[in-house]
Amino acid sequence: MSFSFGDKIRITIFGQSHSEQMGVVIDGFPAGFEIDEKKLADFMARRAPGNDEFSTPRKEGDKVRFVSGLVNGTSCGAPICAVIENTNTLSKDYENLRDIPRPGHADFAAWAKFGTNRDVAGGGQFSGRLTAAMCIAGGICIQLLEKKGVYIGAHIASVGNIKDTPFDSVNVTKDDFVGHKDFPVIDDECGELMKEEIRSAKKEIDSIGGTVECAICGLPAGCGDTLFGGWESAISSAVFAIPAVKGIEFGAGFESARLCGSENNDEFTIAPDGVIRTVTNNHGGILGGISSGMPIIFRAAFKPTPSIGKEQGSVSLSQNENTTLTINGRHDPCIVKRAVVCVEAAAALVAANMML
């Protein structure tokens, strides 16, 4: 099983949901870069659990501790290793899952691959908890990118059937990003409706899904590669490492399948600053896998959290017979709010790797 990503900057994630520690090794990060640990801590806090009614009650500080790779806060060329502690674990809540897998979760697939040796506590290495390690690396890469004039931001695009105002795909800039908000949406009125959707699902001991839209601004044209080395391929690979992601689209995405070429094609124009741009951005800033100079725009779809309080049908793995399951433990009624920063982190890993 691979927990690694990238080639120029290569990250390796280690740990499980309830292991003593979890963390990341970042290899290939350039020397001489001073990491703003306060800024990184603020980035991590956006993902941390237990901070409001819309996330799991599990409270974790997610304080990053650097083990290697820094001298006086500055990268020295050695691999950067950073860890966080898992301090608020209740592994007993997961004991019944050794025999009865959760519908919609990786429990059954883990049993099929690892048998009784699998780690069921908190979902083991399949848990969304591991995105904390991804956010360490992504948060550092975001700082590196901003020094190069590249900015990444995301927002909750939808929860259930409630949709936020989308980014202006032609003119979006860092000033349009909403990561500073407690509930990261562009339209706060839509955000209130989303909150009610989440509260309703939580009241019914159920869960609800949604989408996240992300923009990468400031990239020059000509960055990237074709086929497997293209932006779409790399971003998709990184984003699908976030548990619960079930779909991704770029630019006009699936809507482009319903358009004619004359509607979907983005005509070129010379901007007032003399730079070649496109009038529209249905291509999402990527042509042939390579950046076009327009903002890269993509959206990721998140399924509802599979761990819900309602009784569900399942099977006994030991008895090979049908049974029912009522799930204990602490889980998000909607993962989308905390996933926004994870999508930004995934995009940052790709962008940093591409630009080096």
C-alpha positions as CSV (number, residue, x, y, z in Angstrom):
1,M,0.0,0.0,0.0
2,S,1.5,3.4,-1.0
3,F,1.2,6.5,1.1
4,S,3.5,8.5,-1.1
5,F,2.9,11.2,-3.7
6,G,5.1,13.4,-6.1
7,D,8.5,13.1,-7.6
8,K,10.3,16.4,-7.3
9,I,8.7,17.1,-3.9
10,R,7.8,13.6,-2.6
11,I,5.6,13.2,0.5
12,T,5.1,10.1,2.5
13,I,2.3,9.9,5.0
14,F,2.4,7.5,8.0
15,G,0.2,6.5,10.9
16,Q,-3.4,5.5,11.6
17,S,-6.4,7.2,13.1
18,H,-5.7,5.9,16.6
19,S,-1.9,5.3,16.4
20,E,0.2,7.2,19.0
21,Q,1.4,9.6,16.3
22,M,0.9,10.3,12.6
23,G,2.8,12.5,10.3
24,V,4.5,13.1,7.0
25,V,8.0,13.0,5.5
26,I,8.7,15.7,2.8
27,D,11.6,14.8,0.5
28,G,13.0,17.2,-2.1
29,F,11.8,20.4,-0.5
30,P,14.2,23.2,-1.4
31,A,16.7,24.4,1.2
32,G,16.7,27.9,2.6
33,F,12.9,28.3,3.0
34,E,11.7,29.7,6.4
35,I,8.5,28.0,7.4
36,D,5.9,30.3,9.2
37,E,4.8,27.9,11.9
38,K,2.0,30.2,13.1
39,K,0.6,30.3,9.6
40,L,0.8,26.5,9.4
41,A,-0.9,26.2,12.7
42,D,-3.8,28.4,11.5
43,F,-4.0,26.2,8.3
44,M,-4.2,23.1,10.4
45,A,-6.9,24.5,12.7
46,R,-9.2,24.8,9.8
47,R,-9.2,21.0,9.4
48,A,-9.0,20.1,13.1
49,P,-11.9,18.1,14.6
50,G,-14.1,19.0,17.5
51,N,-14.3,22.8,16.9
52,D,-18.0,23.2,16.2
53,E,-21.4,21.5,15.9
54,F,-20.7,20.5,12.3
55,S,-17.8,18.2,13.0
56,T,-17.0,15.1,15.0
57,P,-16.9,15.7,18.8
58,R,-13.4,14.2,18.8
59,K,-11.2,17.0,19.9
60,E,-7.6,17.0,18.7
61,G,-5.1,19.9,19.0
62,D,-3.2,18.8,15.8
63,K,-0.1,20.7,16.9
64,V,2.7,20.1,14.4
65,R,6.1,19.0,15.8
66,F,9.1,19.0,13.4
67,V,11.4,16.1,13.9
68,S,14.0,16.8,11.1
69,G,14.7,18.9,8.1
70,L,14.7,22.3,9.8
71,V,17.5,24.4,11.3
72,N,16.2,27.4,13.3
73,G,12.9,27.1,11.4
74,T,14.5,27.0,8.0
75,S,14.6,24.0,5.6
76,C,18.2,22.7,5.3
77,G,17.8,20.3,2.4
78,A,17.3,17.1,4.5
79,P,13.9,15.4,4.4
80,I,11.4,17.3,6.6
81,C,9.6,15.0,9.0
82,A,6.7,16.4,11.0
83,V,4.3,14.6,13.4
84,I,1.1,15.3,15.4
85,E,-0.2,13.4,18.4
86,N,-3.4,11.4,18.5
87,T,-4.6,12.1,22.0
88,N,-8.4,11.8,22.1
89,T,-9.0,8.2,21.0
90,L,-11.9,5.9,22.0
91,S,-10.9,2.6,20.3
92,K,-13.5,0.6,22.1
93,D,-16.2,2.3,20.1
94,Y,-15.0,0.3,17.1
95,E,-14.7,-3.2,18.5
96,N,-18.0,-4.4,16.9
97,L,-16.6,-3.4,13.5
98,R,-14.0,-6.3,13.6
99,D,-16.9,-8.6,12.7
100,I,-19.5,-6.3,11.1
101,P,-18.3,-3.9,8.4
102,R,-19.9,-0.5,8.0
103,P,-21.9,0.0,4.8
104,G,-20.2,2.6,2.6
105,H,-16.9,2.4,4.5
106,A,-13.6,0.7,3.7
107,D,-14.1,-1.9,6.5
108,F,-15.1,-4.8,4.2
109,A,-12.4,-4.0,1.6
110,A,-9.8,-3.8,4.4
111,W,-10.9,-7.2,5.7
112,A,-10.7,-8.7,2.2
113,K,-7.1,-7.4,1.9
114,F,-5.7,-7.7,5.4
115,G,-8.0,-10.1,7.2
116,T,-8.0,-10.0,10.9
117,N,-4.7,-8.1,11.0
118,R,-6.4,-4.9,9.9
119,D,-6.7,-1.9,12.3
120,V,-10.4,-1.1,12.9
121,A,-9.9,1.6,15.5
122,G,-11.1,4.9,14.0
123,G,-10.8,3.4,10.5
124,G,-7.1,2.7,10.8
125,Q,-5.2,4.0,7.7
126,F,-8.4,4.5,5.8
127,S,-9.5,7.3,8.1
128,G,-10.0,10.9,7.1
129,R,-7.8,11.6,10.1
130,L,-4.8,11.0,7.9
131,T,-5.7,14.2,5.9
132,A,-4.1,16.0,8.9
133,A,-0.7,14.8,7.7
134,M,-1.6,15.8,4.1
135,C,-2.4,19.3,5.4
136,I,1.0,19.6,7.1
137,A,2.7,19.1,3.8
138,G,0.1,21.1,1.8
139,G,0.3,24.0,4.3
140,I,4.1,24.2,3.9
141,C,3.8,24.0,0.1
142,I,1.2,26.8,0.1
143,Q,3.7,29.0,1.8
144,L,6.3,28.2,-0.9
145,L,3.9,28.8,-3.7
146,E,2.8,32.2,-2.3
147,K,6.4,33.3,-2.5
148,K,6.2,32.6,-6.2
149,G,2.9,34.5,-6.7
150,V,0.7,31.4,-6.8
151,Y,-2.3,31.3,-4.6
152,I,-4.8,28.5,-3.8
153,G,-8.2,28.8,-2.2
154,A,-11.4,26.7,-2.0
155,H,-14.9,27.0,-0.7
156,I,-18.0,24.8,0.0
157,A,-19.7,24.7,-3.4
158,S,-22.7,22.7,-2.1
159,V,-24.2,20.8,0.7
160,G,-27.0,18.5,-0.4
161,N,-29.0,20.6,-2.9
162,I,-27.9,24.0,-1.5
163,K,-25.4,25.6,-3.8
164,D,-23.0,28.5,-3.0
165,T,-22.1,31.2,-5.6
166,P,-19.2,29.7,-7.7
167,F,-15.9,31.4,-8.3
168,D,-15.7,33.7,-11.3
169,S,-13.5,31.3,-13.3
170,V,-12.1,34.0,-15.5
171,N,-11.3,36.7,-12.9
172,V,-10.9,34.9,-9.5
173,T,-8.0,36.1,-7.4
174,K,-6.7,35.5,-3.9
175,D,-9.0,38.3,-2.7
176,D,-12.0,36.1,-3.5
177,F,-10.8,33.3,-1.2
178,V,-12.9,32.6,2.0
179,G,-10.6,30.4,4.1
180,H,-10.6,33.0,6.9
181,K,-14.4,32.4,7.5
182,D,-15.6,29.9,10.1
183,F,-17.9,28.5,7.5
184,P,-16.1,28.9,4.2
185,V,-18.7,30.0,1.6
186,I,-18.9,33.0,-0.7
187,D,-22.6,33.7,-0.1
188,D,-23.2,33.7,3.7
189,E,-27.0,33.4,3.2
190,C,-26.4,30.1,1.3
191,G,-24.1,29.1,4.1
192,E,-26.8,29.5,6.7
193,L,-29.1,27.2,4.6
194,M,-26.2,24.7,4.4
195,K,-25.9,24.7,8.1
196,E,-29.6,23.9,8.5
197,E,-29.1,21.0,6.1
198,I,-26.3,19.6,8.2
199,R,-28.2,20.2,11.5
200,S,-31.2,18.3,10.0
201,A,-29.1,15.3,9.0
202,K,-27.4,15.3,12.4
203,K,-30.8,15.4,14.2
204,E,-31.9,12.3,12.2
205,I,-28.6,10.6,13.1
206,D,-27.8,10.6,9.4
207,S,-25.2,12.5,7.3
208,I,-25.1,14.5,4.1
209,G,-22.6,15.1,1.3
210,G,-21.6,18.0,-0.9
211,T,-18.9,19.5,-3.1
212,V,-15.8,21.7,-2.8
213,E,-14.6,24.1,-5.5
214,C,-11.0,25.1,-5.7
215,A,-9.0,27.7,-7.6
216,I,-5.3,28.0,-8.3
217,C,-4.4,31.5,-9.3
218,G,-1.2,33.1,-10.6
219,L,0.2,30.1,-12.6
220,P,2.0,31.0,-15.8
221,A,1.0,29.4,-19.1
222,G,3.1,26.4,-20.1
223,C,3.5,24.6,-16.8
224,G,2.8,20.9,-16.6
225,D,2.9,18.0,-19.0
226,T,0.7,15.8,-21.2
227,L,-1.1,12.5,-20.6
228,F,-0.2,11.0,-17.2
229,G,1.9,14.0,-16.3
230,G,-0.8,16.6,-16.8
231,W,-2.5,18.8,-14.3
232,E,-5.8,17.0,-14.4
233,S,-4.1,13.6,-13.8
234,A,-1.9,14.9,-10.9
235,I,-4.7,16.8,-9.2
236,S,-7.1,13.9,-9.5
237,S,-4.6,11.6,-8.0
238,A,-3.9,13.9,-5.0
239,V,-7.6,14.8,-4.4
240,F,-8.7,11.1,-4.5
241,A,-6.3,10.5,-1.6
242,I,-8.8,12.4,0.5
243,P,-11.3,9.8,1.9
244,A,-14.9,10.3,0.8
245,V,-14.0,11.9,-2.6
246,K,-16.1,10.2,-5.3
247,G,-15.8,12.6,-8.2
248,I,-13.9,15.5,-9.7
249,E,-14.4,17.8,-12.6
250,F,-12.4,20.7,-14.2
251,G,-13.8,23.9,-15.7
252,A,-17.2,23.2,-17.2
253,G,-16.7,19.6,-16.3
254,F,-19.6,17.2,-17.0
255,E,-21.6,20.2,-18.3
256,S,-19.3,20.4,-21.3
257,A,-20.7,17.0,-22.5
258,R,-24.0,18.8,-23.1
259,L,-22.5,21.6,-25.2
260,C,-21.5,22.2,-28.8
261,G,-17.9,23.0,-29.6
262,S,-18.9,26.5,-30.4
263,E,-20.3,26.9,-26.9
264,N,-17.6,25.1,-25.0
265,N,-14.5,26.5,-26.8
266,D,-12.8,29.4,-25.0
267,E,-11.8,32.1,-27.5
268,F,-8.4,33.6,-27.2
269,T,-7.9,37.4,-26.7
270,I,-5.0,39.8,-26.0
271,A,-5.6,41.3,-22.5
272,P,-4.8,45.0,-21.8
273,D,-1.5,43.9,-20.3
274,G,-0.5,42.2,-23.5
275,V,-0.9,38.7,-22.1
276,I,-2.9,36.0,-24.1
277,R,-5.9,34.9,-22.2
278,T,-9.3,33.4,-22.9
279,V,-12.6,35.1,-22.8
280,T,-14.3,32.3,-20.9
281,N,-12.7,29.4,-18.9
282,N,-14.6,26.3,-19.7
283,H,-11.3,24.5,-19.9
284,G,-10.6,25.2,-16.3
285,G,-7.1,26.7,-16.9
286,I,-5.7,23.4,-18.4
287,L,-5.2,22.6,-22.1
288,G,-3.6,19.3,-23.0
289,G,-2.6,18.8,-19.4
290,I,-0.6,22.1,-19.4
291,S,-1.6,25.4,-17.7
292,S,-3.0,28.0,-20.0
293,G,-2.4,31.0,-17.7
294,M,-6.1,31.1,-16.7
295,P,-7.1,30.1,-13.2
296,I,-7.2,26.4,-12.7
297,I,-10.7,25.6,-11.5
298,F,-11.9,22.2,-10.3
299,R,-14.6,20.7,-8.1
300,A,-14.5,17.6,-5.9
301,A,-17.6,15.6,-4.8
302,F,-17.7,14.2,-1.3
303,K,-20.1,11.4,-0.3
304,P,-22.0,11.5,2.9
305,T,-20.1,10.3,6.0
306,P,-20.7,6.5,6.0
307,S,-20.7,6.2,9.8
308,I,-24.2,7.1,10.8
309,G,-26.4,6.3,13.8
310,K,-29.2,4.7,11.9
311,E,-29.5,0.9,12.0
312,Q,-28.2,-0.6,8.8
313,G,-28.0,-4.0,7.2
314,S,-24.6,-5.7,7.1
315,V,-23.0,-9.1,7.5
316,S,-21.1,-11.0,10.2
317,L,-17.7,-11.8,8.7
318,S,-17.1,-14.6,11.2
319,Q,-20.5,-16.3,10.9
320,N,-21.0,-15.5,7.2
321,E,-24.6,-14.5,7.8
322,N,-26.7,-11.4,7.5
323,T,-27.1,-9.1,10.5
324,T,-27.7,-5.4,11.4
325,L,-25.3,-2.8,12.6
326,T,-25.7,0.3,14.8
327,I,-22.5,2.4,14.7
328,N,-21.0,3.9,17.8
329,G,-18.2,6.4,17.9
330,R,-17.8,10.1,16.9
331,H,-18.3,11.2,13.3
332,D,-18.9,14.2,11.2
333,P,-22.5,14.7,10.1
334,C,-21.0,16.4,7.0
335,I,-17.4,16.1,6.0
336,V,-17.4,19.0,3.5
337,K,-16.6,21.9,5.8
338,R,-13.4,20.3,7.1
339,A,-12.6,19.0,3.6
340,V,-12.1,22.5,2.1
341,V,-8.6,22.9,3.5
342,C,-7.8,19.3,2.5
343,V,-8.6,20.1,-1.1
344,E,-6.4,23.2,-0.9
345,A,-3.6,21.1,0.5
346,A,-3.9,18.5,-2.2
347,A,-3.8,21.2,-4.9
348,A,-0.7,22.7,-3.3
349,L,1.2,19.5,-3.3
350,V,0.6,19.2,-7.1
351,A,1.4,22.8,-7.8
352,A,4.6,22.8,-5.8
353,N,5.7,19.5,-7.5
354,M,4.8,20.9,-11.0
355,M,6.6,24.2,-10.5
356,L,9.8,22.7,-9.4
